[in-house]
Amino acid sequence: MTKYDVIVIGSGPGGEVGAIRAAQLGLKTALIEKEPHLGGTCLNWGCIPTKALLESAKTWVKLQHANDLGFETGKVSFDWKRIMDRKQGIVDVQRKGLRFLMKKNKIDSFEGHGRIAGKNKITVTDKDGKVTTLDTKFVLLATGSRIRELPFAKSNGKAIINSDDILSLTTVPKSLCVVGGGVVGTEFASLYGRFGSEVTIVELAPQILPSEDADTVKDLVRYLKKQNITIETATKLTKVEDKGDHALVTTEGKEPRKFEKVLISVGRAPVTEDIGLSIVSIKTNPGGFIPVDEHYKTSTDWVYAIGDIIPTPMLAHTASAEAIHAVEIMAGHHAPVINYDNNPNAIYTYPEIASVGKTEDALKKAGIEYKVAQFPFAPMARSKIDDTTEGFVKIIYAPKYRELLGVHIVGAKATEMIAEFALGKVLETTIDEIAHTIHPHPTISETIMEAAHVAVGGAIHM
């Protein structure tokens, strides 16, 4: 029997990164995945396929306005099947790439359900019921999350769908009700709205994207309304009925409304059942998450957990960072503790939203003094060239030492631009240092410099 240094259960962006890093550190590594394909939710039903479709939606809008760029295109149309095929092609290529990386790094892959079976023992149950027992020094649990369902409005893959189902639709629905205005729901609303669906978002909270900066969300909402999207906040869903070729949606105080499809998008829950936690006396908290220390070690010293199954942000890049940290600790290396205040958020609506650090609301509640420097994209030449004048950069900083407290961007390149601020926060950069950093011209990133200039005497181009 092969004895492993590390066995990773789950091959999402946490598990596969953890396995590769462990192998790079010289640890004998195995990876267990119960699905036929590696990559977890992110690659197969989440980040990658949705972003592929969102790129097609952005291209479709540009094509419809090609005349503004000087092109005579005639009547343009889209082929939904080819769009979906392109999405799947990207997923397939990435799947093959992951298999190659496992082979390249000499990681043993097992297909089946992984469980803790005793001290330093892991079992793998394959689809035929065959059980293989493996010995390991450490195990990294990276089993991810599953879709949350509403008990009174469960998805059925027909008129009532979830975020997995919607990636396989054969046509663009004429009308779509999105229940839940979080990241996933809002991204799908922006996607299908641009392809012509009449979309309604129903959100219980006072604003969609409740954890994001209120100013950036307010600006985003303005643009979403131009994309066939109606947004109903502070609205309670009471009933969803599948009527065959459509669904009826009832919200508090309103008559039932008819939609071709209803997307239930109310978050995700950690997958911590049936992985053998009780065998080693690991208990989950009331939300089903596994408590860990700052190095992702559980109450059992040879068991580590990362990603969606611990109470940290449910983000792919967060899971990857946690996995690298955990296996470096297993290998006896020093690894700096992750500061989640430096962990960026990225939302791929159109325009995009990205953020890092605190919101104004959070700073007010904490009684922390702050100042704001803000600059719009519209005055910048590159924004006009790219036809991406929507949005702004908002920098929140401390008055005394001028360090960054939070940054919030709404705009076409927001998810790329936020990386500068994530690094800035790690390096404890001041807003003055950003203002005096030369940014290339003409670029969208000049908006960052202009926003910082607001704090040091005034923006140049406004």
N, C-alpha and C positions, 0 to 999 in steps of 0.2 A: 504493500500500500504506500502510495506517495504521501509524504508528510509536507504540508504547505506552511509557509510562513504567514501568508495572508490568504484568506478566502473572502471574496466579495460577493454578496448576495444582492443582485439587482444591477442592471447594466445601463441605467440612464446616465445623464451627464455627471452625476456623482459617482456612480459605480464604475463606469468605464474609465473615467479619469483617474479614480483611485487605484484601479487595477494596473493601469499603464504606469502611473507614478511609482507604485510599489515595485513593479518589475524593473523600472529604471534604477531604483535604489538597491537592486540586487536581491530582492525578496522573491522566493518561490511563490508564485501567485496563481490562484484559480478564480474564475468568474462564473457565477451561476445565474442563469436567466430562465424564467419559466415560459416566456413567450418565444415564438419561433425566430424572432429577429432581435438583435441587440439594439440598444439606443433608448429604451424606455419610452415614456409618454412624449418627451420632448421631440425625439426624432420621428417617431411613428404616428403620433396623434396630436402633437402640440406645436411647439416652437417652429419647427422646420416646415411642415406642410402649410401651416397657417401663414407664415411669412412669405412662402412661395405664392400663395393665392393673393395675399395683400399686394405683392409686387405686380401681379397681373392686373389687379384693380387700379393701381396707380397708373400703369401703362394705358389702360383702357380710357381713363379720364384724359390723359395727355393726347391720345389719338383723337378723341372727340374735339380737341381744341388745337389740332395740328394747323389749321388755317391761320391761327394767331401767330404761328412761328414761320409762316410763309409757305406752307405746303398745301397743295391741292390734292386731297386724298379721296375726294368723292364720298360716297356713303360708306361708313365703316361699320363693322359688326364684329362680334366675337363668337368663337366656337367653344362652348363651355366644356365639352368633352376633351378638347385638346388642352385647354387650360388645366383641367384636372389631371390629364395624362402627364403634363409637364411637372406638376406638383409631385405626382407619384414617382416620376423619373428621378427627380432630385432626391427624394427619400431613398429610393433603391440604390442610387450611387453612394449615398452616405452610409447605408447599411453595409455595402460591400467594403467601404473604407474602414469601418469598425472591425469587420472580420479580419481584414488585412493587418490592422494594428495589433490585434490579439496575437496573430501568428508571428508578426515581426518581433513582438516583445516576449515571445515564448510563454504566453499566458494560456493555461488550460481552460477551455470553455466547456461548461456542462449545461445542457438544456434540461430543465426540470424545476421542480419546486424545492427551494433550499430552506432548510430548517436547522436550528440549533438542536442537537440531540443529546447533549451532555457536555461535560468539561472538555473543551478543545475538540469537540466532534460536531461535524455537520453532515446531514444527510441530504441527498438529492433524489427526489422521486420523479421519474420520467413519465411521459404520457401513457406508457403501458403499465405503470405501477411498479416498475423495477426500482429498488432502493439501493443507492450507492452511498457508502459511508466514507467520509474523508476526515483526516486529522489535520489540525491547523494550530498554529501558535496564536494567531489573531483572526477575528472575523470582523469585517466591515459591513454593517447592515445599511443597504441603500435601496430599500424596496419601494420608495416613492409614494405616490398618492393615487387615489381614485376619485372619480367624479362624485360629488355629493348630489343626492336626490332630495326632492321635496316629497314628503310622505303622501301628500294629497295631489301631487302632479308629477308622477314618475314618468320618465321618458320611455317611449316604446319603439323608437326607431321609425315611426310612421309620421303622424301629424305632430307628435310631441317628441322632440329630439334633444340629444345632448351634444357636447362639444366633439365627441367622437363621430357621432352620426352625421353631423353637418359637413364633415370633410368628405363624405361620399355621396352627396346629393347629385342626382343626374341632371337637374335643372335648377335654375335660379328661381326661388319662390317669388310669386308676385307680392306676397305680404309675409312679413316675419315679425313675430313678437319675441323680443329678447328679455327673458326674466333674469334680472341681475345685471347691474351696471358696473361690474368689476372689470378687471383687465380683459379677461377672455370674452365676456359678453360685449364689451365696447369695441374690441377689435373686430369681432364678427359682424357687429352692426355696421361699422365703417366699411368693411369688405363688401357685404351684400348690398348695402345702400348705394355704393358706387356702381354696382352692377345692375341696379334698377329696382331692387326690392323696396317696397314701402315698409320701412322698419320702425317699430316702436320699442323703445327701451323702458322697462318697468323696474324701477329701483326703489327699495324701501328707505334708504338713507336720504338725507337732504341733498346730496349731490352724487353724481356718478363718480367712479374712481375715488371713493371716500378718503383714502389715505394720501392722496396727492394734494398739492398746493391749490388753494381755492381759485387763485387768479389764473393759473394755467388751465384748470378745468373749465372755468368760465369762458376762456378764449376758445378752447377746443369745442365746447358745446356750440358756440356761434358757427363754427365751420361744419360741425356734424349736421346741423339743421339744414345746411345747403346740400347734403348728401342723402336726401329722402328719409331723414331720421327724425322722429318725434321722441322727445325725452320726457318721461314722467317720473319725477323724483318724489320722495316722501309719499310713495304710493304702495299700498299693501295688496298683494295678490291674494285672492280668496279661493279661486277655483279655475281649473283648466280641464276642458272636456274634449276628448278626441271624437270627432264626428265623421271620421273616414277620410273625406277629401279636404277637410279643414279642421281647425280646432276653435273652440270658444274659450275666450279668456275673460274672467271676471275679476275686476279690482274693486276695492271697497268704495262704495258710493256710486258705482257706475253699472250700467247694463252690460251684459256679455257682448264681447266684440269678436268678430270673425277674422281669423288669420289662416293662411295656407299652412304655415309651419310655426311652431312655438319652440324656441330654444331655451332650455332650462340651464342656466349658467350661474349657479349659486355657490361656487367654490369647490374645493377639493378636500378630501379627508386622508389622513396618513394610513398607509397599509402596514399595520403592525400586528394584525391577527394571524394566527397560524404560521408563525415563523420561529416558534419554540422559546419565546421569552420566558414563559413560566418555568421551563426546565432549569433555567439559571437564575430564577427569582428576580427577573427584571420586571418592574411594574411601570405601566404607562400612566400619564396624568389624565385628568378627566376628558381632555380633548383627544385622547388616543396617542399622544406624542410620547416619545421616549426621553426622559431626562438624561442629560449628559453634562460633563464638566467642560471647561474651556478648551480641552483638547479632544472632545467628542467621545470620551470614554464613558461608558455606562456604569451602573453600580457593580457590574461584573468586569474585572480588570482586563480580560482578554477580548471583550466585546465592545466594539465602537459603532456609533450610528451617526449618519449624516443626512442632509437633504430634507425632503418633505416629511420625514418621520420624526424630526426633532423640532422644537418650537423656535425656529428661526425662519426668515423669509423664504417662501416657497418659490424660489427662482433657480433656474438652471445653473447660472454662473455662480450663485451662492453655494449650491451643492458641490460644484467642482472645486471651489476654493476650500470648502470644509474637508473634502476627500483628500486633497493634497496635504493639508495640514495633518489630518489623522494618520495617514500612512507614513509621513515623515517622523511623527512621534513614535509610531511602531518601530521604525528603523533606527531609533535612537538619536535622531537629529534634533536640532533646535528649530522650532517653528514659531514665528511670532503669532500671538493670539489675534484672531480676526476681530476687527473693530467694525461692527455692523453699521455704524454711523457713516462709514465710508463705502457702503455697499450700494451701488447704483440700481435704480429702477429704470426699466425701458418698456414703453407701451407703443405698439406699432399701428396705432390709428393713423388717419391722415387729417391734419398733421400729427406728427408723433409727439409724445410726451416723454421726458426723461428727467430724473431727479437724483440727487444724492444729499444726504444730511437732513436737517430739520426743516419743517414747514414753519411759516409764521405762526400758525395756530398752536403748534407744539411749543414754540418758544414763548408765546404769550402765557400759555398754561403753566410753563415752568418758571415764569417770572424772569426770563433772561432778556437782557437789553440787546437790541439789534438795530441795524440799519439795512436799507434795501437800495440796490443799484440795478436799474432795469433799462434794457434797450431793445427796440423792435428790429426785426429782420428787414422790414420794408425799405429803409433808406439805403441798404447796402447794394452795390452794383451787382454783385454775384447773385443775390437773391432775385433781382429783376431778370438777369440772364437765365437763371434756372427756373423762373416762374414759381418761386417758392417764397413769396413775401409774407406769408402768414406767420404770426407768432412773435415770440420775444425770448430773450435771456434774462432771467431774474437771479441776482446774486444777493444772498443774505449774509451779512458779515457783522463781526463784533466791533463796536465803536472804539474800544480801547486799543486792542492789539491787532485789529483789522483782519483776523483770521476768518476763513470761510466757515459759516455755520450751516448753510444749505444753499443749494443751487437748483433751480427749476426752469426747465426749457420746454416750450411748446413750439414746434416747427418741423419742417421737412427732414432735417438732419439731426434732430435732437438726440436720438439714440447713439449716434456716432460722437457728437460733440461732448456728451456728458463724461466721456473717458478723461478728458483734460482735467475736469474738476474732481473726478475720483482720485486721480494721481495727485492733484493739488491738495486734497484733504489729507491723503496719506503723508505727504511731505510737509504738512502744516503751512501751506502757502498762504500769503496774505493777498488781499485784493489789490494792493499796490504793486506787488510782484507780477500779478497777471496783467495789470495795466501797462507795465513797462516791458512786458514780453513782446517781442516783435512777431506779429502774425502775418502770414503771406497775403498778398493782394493780387487779384481779387478772389476772396474766399468767403464762404459762409462763416468760417471761424473768426473772422474779423469782428463779428457781432459780440463775441466774448470780450475782446479787447475794448470795444466801445462801451459795453456794460460796465466794465471795470473803470473806464475813464470817468463815468458818471460819479464815482466815489472819490476821484482825485482831482476834481476841479471842473468837470463837465465833459460830456461826450463831444467828439470832434465833428461828427457828420450829422448833427441834428440840433 
